[in-house]
């Protein structure tokens, strides 16, 4: 993974929830082209918090994904490491699975 550019010590994703309605243009539901990478501070302004309701603690750039493509399903802010995983397989669910496994190791 180091050869792919994995940034040790940086997050892969945060599972988050939306506390307000967000414009659909910011939501990625396909792995073909992840867009709208914003600093986490901007996502906080749009009403995004950690799944447990606490404030997000980083200011890295992240993109918002809904792997199932529907609101009220798991929602994630994904970081650069997540996109490294997508080089293996362009599936949002695959990326979440591999990042979850990496976190457990």
Secondary structure, 3 states (H helix, E strand, C coil): CHHHCCCCCCCCEEEEEECCCCCHHHEECCCCCCCCCEEHHHHHHCCEEECCCCCCCCCCEEEEECCCCCCCCCEEEECHHHHHHCCCCCCHHHHHHHHHHHHHC
